[in-house]
Each structure stands twice: as structure tokens, then as C-alpha cells.
Amino acid sequence: MTADTAWHKSACILCENNCGIQIQTDGRRFTKIRGDKEHVATAGYTCNKALRLDHYQNGGARLTTPLRREADGSFTPIDWDTAIREIAARLKAVRDTHGGESIFFYGGGGQGNHLGGAYSGALLRALDARCRSNSLAQEKTGEGFVDAHLTGGHTTGDFQNAEVSLFLGKNPWQSHGVPRARTVLKDIAKDPSRTMIVIDPVRTETADLADIHLQVKPGTDAWCLAGLLGVLVQEDLSTTPS
């Protein structure tokens, strides 16, 4: 098969920023990956994760077929129809023997893994099961609770335009949870009219760029936040001036 030398527009799926990328392909392989400078949100920015998408899709350790574990602990490759039929039979046996409430569904949610969430409802109903969870329960439950009570929905910080940016226990230089993270962080650090504050026990790359790094001791972050809230209330700073 001849490699496709044309550049195709796509997007990275490895975090919520979904950076715009362009790719060249050779069958299933991504032979070249670069940031899409025409992308309206990311303007050509990518982190190392986007540039390694071919490794995640075609790495040597990736499974290409279902594997059945045998009695001796070895694994035998089987086709998808066989795998689905055998899994369905075992789940039905668990339901019939112990009841659907004994089945706990974990899956769906997260970038690039939405189908588990979309189809889980039908599967749970078929198994008469009602217990479910996903990776967002570990990562986003607290954020979702705060968002729901403060704003009624999901919010994202506008760090590109903010005059003051506060990062609490977060290092966007590595985590890339901020769109165009490294570019935005460097822009904030270079602008004398903007302020970056980092509250983190660790001296991270983001803390190195910050105007203020409050290096709290581990376990004292709740006291730190309580103190900040106290100042906001005591000095009547919690309301917007008219």
C-alpha cells in the first residue's frame, strides 16, 4: 500500500481540549502528525500526546483481537462473534444465579471512550442491573458538584484573557488541562498587567512562571482556602462593585 502524502484534518481525542491536528496516513498508521494552524481554537498548538497518536493506536503491545483466558492461564486469540457470545452467556448466568444487582458496570466517559456510555443503558436494562460508574467518577465528581452548585453547569476557565489566574494543585505545563497550555502560561508570565498565582506544595514548571507561588504544606490546603474565603468575607470582597 502506498503512503498517503496528503494532509488530512483531524483532532486529538486524548483530552478535553481536542487540539486540531493534520495527519498523513499509510493504511492504519499515522506516518506524520502536526498541529493544524487553521484550527480556530488551538491554532497549531499540540502537546506530546497528540504527536504520539500513532504509538497509542499501533503500538506493539496493543491487542488486535479478543483473547480467551484458558484454564492453564494462557490466552487464545478468538474472533469477535465468539467473544461477544461467550461474554453474554456468562453475564446471563451471573444475572440468573445472583440477580442483576450483583453486576457492576464500569465504562464510558472520557475522551475517545464515549460508546460505553451510549450503550451501557441498554446493556444494564437487559441484565436487570442498576449499578454503574466510569473514570469521570474519580476525576470529575468534585468538579461537577462545585459547578452544579455555583453555576448550574460545566464551566471552563478563560485563562487566555484572564487578568488573574489561580492554579490550585495543578501544573498545566505538563497536564495540558488548559487550551494551548504552554503558550498561554508563557503569555501570562510575560505580561506585567496579568498575574499568575500557584498554590502547590511542589515547585512545578507552572510555579516557576508564577508571580506568586504559595507553597503550602501537604494537607493544609483546606486551611489555606478557608483563610482566603475568610478574607473575602471580612473585607467584603465577595460581591461585584456596582
C-alpha positions in Angstrom: 0.0 0.0 0.0 1.3 3.4 -1.0 1.5 6.0 1.8 -1.0 8.9 1.5 1.1 12.1 1.4 -1.9 14.4 1.6 -2.5 16.2 4.9 -5.9 15.3 6.5 -7.5 17.5 9.2 -8.5 15.7 12.4 -8.4 16.3 16.1 -6.7 14.7 19.1 -9.1 12.8 21.4 -6.8 12.4 24.4 -8.1 15.3 26.5 -11.0 17.7 26.5 -9.0 20.3 24.5 -9.3 18.3 21.3 -6.4 20.1 19.6 -6.7 20.4 15.9 -4.1 18.3 14.0 -3.2 17.3 10.5 -2.1 13.8 9.6 -0.6 11.7 6.8 -1.5 8.1 6.7 -0.3 4.7 5.5 -3.2 2.3 6.0 -3.9 2.3 9.7 -0.7 4.1 10.6 -0.2 7.8 11.1 3.1 8.5 9.3 3.2 12.2 10.2 1.3 14.3 12.7 1.4 18.1 13.1 -0.7 20.9 14.6 -3.4 22.4 12.4 -2.6 26.1 12.3 -6.0 26.8 10.8 -7.8 25.3 13.8 -9.9 28.1 15.3 -9.2 27.2 19.0 -5.7 25.7 19.1 -4.0 27.5 16.1 -1.4 24.8 15.5 -0.6 24.0 19.2 -0.2 20.4 20.2 1.3 18.6 23.2 3.4 15.5 23.1 0.3 13.3 23.4 -1.2 14.4 20.1 2.1 13.9 18.3 2.3 10.3 19.6 -1.2 9.2 18.5 0.3 6.6 16.1 2.1 4.9 19.1 -1.2 4.7 21.0 -3.1 3.3 18.0 -0.4 1.0 16.6 2.0 0.3 19.4 3.5 -3.2 19.6 1.7 -4.1 22.8 -1.8 -3.2 21.5 -4.2 -6.1 21.2 -5.7 -6.7 17.8 -8.1 -9.5 18.7 -10.1 -10.7 21.7 -8.2 -13.2 23.9 -9.8 -16.0 25.9 -8.0 -17.0 29.1 -7.6 -20.7 29.3 -7.6 -22.9 32.4 -3.8 -23.1 32.4 -3.6 -19.2 32.4 -2.6 -19.0 28.7 -4.5 -16.8 26.2 -6.0 -18.0 23.0 -7.0 -15.5 20.2 -10.7 -15.7 19.2 -12.9 -13.8 16.8 -15.3 -11.0 18.0 -18.5 -13.0 17.4 -17.2 -15.8 19.7 -16.0 -13.4 22.3 -19.3 -11.5 22.5 -21.4 -14.7 22.6 -19.3 -16.2 25.4 -19.3 -12.9 27.5 -23.1 -12.5 27.0 -23.6 -16.1 28.2 -21.5 -15.6 31.3 -23.2 -12.3 32.2 -26.6 -14.0 31.8 -25.5 -16.8 34.1 -24.5 -14.3 36.7 -27.8 -12.5 36.4 -29.8 -15.7 36.6 -27.9 -17.0 39.6 -27.2 -13.9 41.7 -29.6 -11.3 40.3 -28.8 -8.2 38.2 -27.9 -6.2 41.3 -24.7 -8.2 41.6 -23.4 -6.8 38.3 -21.5 -3.5 38.4 -20.9 -1.7 35.1 -17.7 0.3 34.8 -17.0 2.1 31.5 -17.8 5.0 29.2 -16.9 8.6 29.7 -13.6 10.2 29.0 -12.2 11.3 25.6 -12.3 8.7 22.9 -14.4 6.3 25.0 -18.0 7.5 24.6 -19.6 4.4 23.2 -19.5 2.6 26.5 -21.7 5.4 28.0 -24.0 5.4 25.0 -24.7 1.7 25.0 -24.5 1.0 28.8 -28.1 1.8 29.5 -29.4 -0.9 27.1 -27.0 -3.4 28.5 -27.9 -2.7 32.1 -31.6 -3.0 31.3 -31.0 -6.3 29.6 -29.2 -7.6 32.7 -31.6 -6.0 35.2 -28.6 -4.2 36.6 -28.5 -0.7 38.1 -25.0 0.0 39.4 -22.6 1.8 37.2 -19.6 4.1 37.3 -16.8 5.4 35.0 -13.5 7.1 35.1 -15.2 10.5 35.5 -16.3 9.4 38.9 -12.7 9.6 40.1 -11.6 12.6 38.1 -14.6 14.9 37.7 -17.1 14.2 40.5 -15.8 17.1 42.7 -15.6 19.5 39.8 -19.1 18.6 38.7 -20.5 19.1 42.2 -19.0 22.5 42.5 -20.0 23.5 39.0 -23.6 22.4 39.6 -23.9 24.4 42.9 -22.1 27.5 41.7 -23.1 27.9 38.1 -25.6 25.2 37.3 -23.5 23.6 34.6 -19.9 22.9 33.4 -17.5 25.8 33.3 -14.0 26.3 31.9 -11.6 29.0 32.9 -10.9 31.7 30.3 -7.1 31.7 31.1 -6.3 33.2 27.7 -8.0 36.5 28.7 -8.0 36.4 32.5 -6.2 39.2 34.4 -5.6 36.9 37.3 -5.2 33.1 37.0 -5.1 30.9 40.1 -3.9 27.2 39.8 -4.6 25.1 42.9 -2.6 21.9 42.9 -2.4 22.0 39.1 0.5 22.1 36.7 -0.9 22.8 33.2 2.6 22.9 31.8 2.5 19.1 32.0 -1.2 18.2 32.3 -2.3 20.5 29.4 -5.8 20.9 31.0 -5.7 24.5 29.7 -6.2 25.1 26.0 -2.8 25.8 24.4 -1.3 25.5 27.8 2.3 26.3 27.4 1.7 29.2 25.1 -0.9 30.7 27.4 1.2 30.2 30.5 4.2 31.9 28.9 2.0 34.8 27.6 0.6 35.4 31.2 4.1 35.3 32.6 5.4 37.9 30.1 2.5 40.3 30.6 3.1 42.8 33.5 -0.6 43.6 33.7 -1.6 40.0 34.4 -1.0 37.9 37.5 -0.5 34.1 37.9 -0.9 32.5 41.3 0.0 28.9 42.0 -0.9 27.1 45.3 1.0 23.9 45.3 3.5 22.1 47.7 5.6 21.2 44.6 7.7 23.7 42.7 6.4 22.8 39.3 7.1 24.3 35.9 3.9 26.4 36.2 5.0 27.6 39.7 8.3 28.7 38.2 6.4 31.0 35.9 4.0 32.3 38.5 4.1 35.8 40.1 3.1 34.2 43.4 3.8 30.6 44.4 2.2 29.8 47.7 4.0 26.5 48.7 1.6 25.2 51.3 2.5 22.1 53.3 0.7 18.9 52.2 -2.6 18.5 54.0 -3.1 22.2 54.7 -4.8 23.2 51.5 -8.2 23.2 53.2 -6.9 25.7 55.8 -5.4 27.8 53.1 -8.7 28.0 51.2 -10.6 28.7 54.4 -8.3 31.6 55.0 -8.8 33.0 51.6 -12.6 32.7 51.9 -12.4 34.4 55.3 -10.6 37.4 53.8 -13.1 37.7 51.0 -16.0 37.8 53.6 -14.3 40.0 56.2 -13.1 42.6 53.7 -16.4 42.4 51.7 -14.7 41.3 48.5 -17.2 38.6 47.6 -19.6 40.9 45.7 -19.1 42.7 42.4 -18.9 46.5 42.8 -21.8 48.3 41.3 
